[in-house]
Amino acid sequence: MKKPFLIIGLLFTLQLFSQSPTGYWYGAANVKLKNTYSNYLVELILEQDHNNVKGVLNYFFKNTYRSIPVRGTYNATTRLVYISDIPVSYYGSYYNRDVDCAMNFAATLRVSQVNSVLKGSFISKPEYKYTCPEILFTLKLNTDSLKQDSVMNAIKVFKETFQVWRPSETDTIAAVKIQPRNVVNYVVSNQYKEREK
């Protein structure tokens, strides 16, 4: 009689554990505007501690790489992950001038047998709602890196960075052999021949 309850309890515990936002999340984020093709590549490393989450948010936008420590909340009943005050690069920033928008991260955890997804958006604060549009994203859980030790290690060794990538000569210049060739302008050469006659 105890075995069925034990099996049901074990399955229920595994189901609760599998619906945790802990892990490495990867995906793309797109600005919610017409005729705008700015997108962000996003990596989120999260660790859940009861109703709180902490971790590191990394994103790449144009030629800028940002890595930011984050702390937020996780509501297990609604499966909402909420992180406030994240500096996100403004989608209209130029390559050499980066402007930040203070935004909030809100995502819903969706778990299925195929994959786990954090679907949501970066939402601007009310005072910046006309300047910084909403940025929609879908982040997928990387199941290869679900080891608890690797998540905790990535958060512990985190160093906040702001890097601008600049291509080196080896990235842009290819070794090319130039062979000079005579260029013949037939119109001009024909005119010269007619003048000589």
N, C-alpha and C positions, 0 to 999 in steps of 0.2 A: 504494500500500500504506500510505502514511503518512496519507492522508486519513481512512480509517475510524477509526484510533486518535486522530487529532486531534479528530474529531467526538465520539467517545465521551468523550474527556478533557474537552472543552468542556461537554458535557451533564452530566458528573459534577461539574464545577466549579460550574455553574449550580445544580445540585441541592443541593450543599453550602451555597452562598451563600443559597439561599432558605429553608434551615432554620436560620436565625439568629434569636435572640430580639430583635434590634435593631429598634426602631421604637416607635410609639405604640400602646398597648393600652388598650382601653376595655371596661367591663362593670359588672355588678352583683355584689355579694357578699351572701350571706344566711347568717344564723346557723343552725347545725344543731341546732335544738331544736324540739320540738313546741309549738304555740301561741305562737310568737314570730314576729313579722312585722317585725323590724328588719332593714333592708338598707342597704348602703353603695353609693355610686356611686364607682367606682374608675377612675383613669387611671394608667397606668404607662408611663414613658418609659425605655427601656433602650438601652444601647449595649454590644455585646459586644467584649471584647478577649481573644482566645484563650479561656481557660477562666474568665475573670472577666467579670462584668457590673457596670455602674454606671449610675446614673440617678436618677430622681425618682419618688416615689410620691405621688400626690395622691388624696385621697378626701373625700367629702362625706357626713356622717352627721348626721341630724336638722338642727340649725342650725349645725353646726360644719364648717369646711373646714380640712383639714390638708394640708400639703405637706412631705414628708420626703425627705432624700437617702438613697439606698440603695446598698449594695455587696454583691455576692454572687458565686456561682459558677454556671457552666453546664457540665453534662456533656453533650458532644455525642453520646455513644453512647446514653445513656438519655434524652437531651433534657430533663433535669431542671434547672429554674432554682430555686436555693435562696438565699434572703436571710434572714439572722437578725436578731433584735432590732429589730423594727418596733413602735413604739408605736401600738396600735390602740385607738380609743375603745371602752370597755366598752358592750355593747349595751343595758344597763339604765341607762345614765347619764341623768340628768335634763337638761333644756335648759340650765340655768345651771351645772351641775356636771359636769365631764367627768373621767372616771377612765380611765387608760390600762391596757391589758393588753399586756405584752411578748410578742409573738408572732413566729413564724417563717413565712416565705412559702415554700411549696413548690408548684411548678407544672410540669406536663409540656407541652412544646410539641408540638402536633399540627398538621401541615401537610397540606393537601389542595389540589386544584385549585380548590375553591370559596373557601376561606378558611383563615386560620391562627388557631389558638386556643391560649391558655394556660389550661389547666384544672387547678385545684388548690385549695388552701385555706391560710388562715392558721391555724397550729397553735400552741396555747398551750404554754408551757414546762411541764415536768412538775410543778413546784411550784404552778402555777396551773390545772391541768387541770380542777378542779371549779368554779373561779370563772369562767374565761373559756372558753366553748365554742368549738368549731371553727367557722370561717367559710368557707363554700364559695363559689367564684367561677368564672366563665368569662369570660375577657377575649379580645376579638377584636382582631385587628390592623387598624389603619386604614391601608389601602393608599394613601390620598391623601397621607399625610405620610411616605412612605418615603425622602425625600431625606435623605441622610446629613448634610448641612449643617444642616438644621433640627433633627435629633436632637441633634447636638453643641452647637448654639446654645442649645437649651432646657436642656441640662444645665449649660452654662457660666453662663448668666444666672440660674440658680436662686437663690432666696432662701427660706429656710425660713420658713414662715408658719403661724400658728395664728389663725384668724379665726372670729369668731362673728357670724353674720348677724342683724341686727335690722331688722325692717321699718320703713320710714319712713311718714309720714302719707300720702304719695302712693301707697304700695303697698297700704294697707289702707282708706283712706277714699275712698269714691266720692261725687261731688257728687250730692246728692239733694234734690229739692224736696218739702217736706212740705206737704200741703194738709189743714188741719184740717177735720174733718167732724163733724157732730152725731151722737152715738151715742144711739140711742133704745132704752131698756130697756122693752119692751112689757109685761112683767109688772108692773113698778113703775108705769108710766103707767096701766095698766088698774086697778090697785089704787087709785090716786089718784082716778080717775074714779068708782069705786064708792063711795068715801068721800064724795065731793061730793054724791052723790044722797041 
